[in-house]
Amino acid sequence: MPTLTRTEHGPTVVLVDDDAALRTALSFMLELDGFTVVTLESGEALLGYALPAAPACLVLDQNLEGITGIDALSRLRARDVTLPALLITSHPTAAMKSAAAALDAIIVEKPLLTDSLLSGIVAALDRDSDRLGKF
């Protein structure tokens, strides 16, 4: 069951990670930065979730139990979901980088040092804003 936390104005981040402690920590950090955060524990939960309208961003752990982050994102893209997306992973392979690029996803490497995740989210939302011509 997703956990939904709302802030007053921020774009929505849909955070998918099977590590409950990491979901909680990242959600807290993103809420402090003004985002609305929805947390999900699996790629399967993401595929069954009614995604928010823009401005919104997907953040998926690559190494989810069940289907991977790339697999979940690929299925969403096949459904014409165009929300910007970030994949968080350690040591991405060339194949993973290629698959992420084909899905128009930004890779953010673990460990999540400094503000790399926040910077990636802001860049993805800005890029989407430019593409949509709004916000």
Steps between C-alpha positions, in 0.01 A plus 500: 500500500653836400569763759381840387636813657390836365669837519324816392662585168779272391516269203434134576780247528393136472775315686529124445740306720471168681710624794253649750766693692635659182146586382433673832829692498471611137135592542584714803783674312284570195211629711740742670590622152132569426402196296184296533618142544327171421694191608456153355680181595523324162490530126178302502343753739610778265338331202171480689511857632305789342787734420466873563490760227796727436688649667616164627807282487567129546795383712556125475758279661644278227545194722145452617378157602275369225523714191793741477475876476584491129239231436233696688589819315501317166147375567387853593656644184312234298182645655605847378596623848741784431573622854870570550681218676814434698654161573708464814760226495855406588755441227278525190616285211527624144187301414311662788612847392388426145161369616450804725586736215255322270230551766602865548599435861779661699725267702599615848769284655500370855617589748283810471763756589442871552193611307534269197144366527347843556701648213389215272135549591517875442678447165241241391209725598659800328557297183139380509376854561689619193358213295144569612537876487344564839560547874 
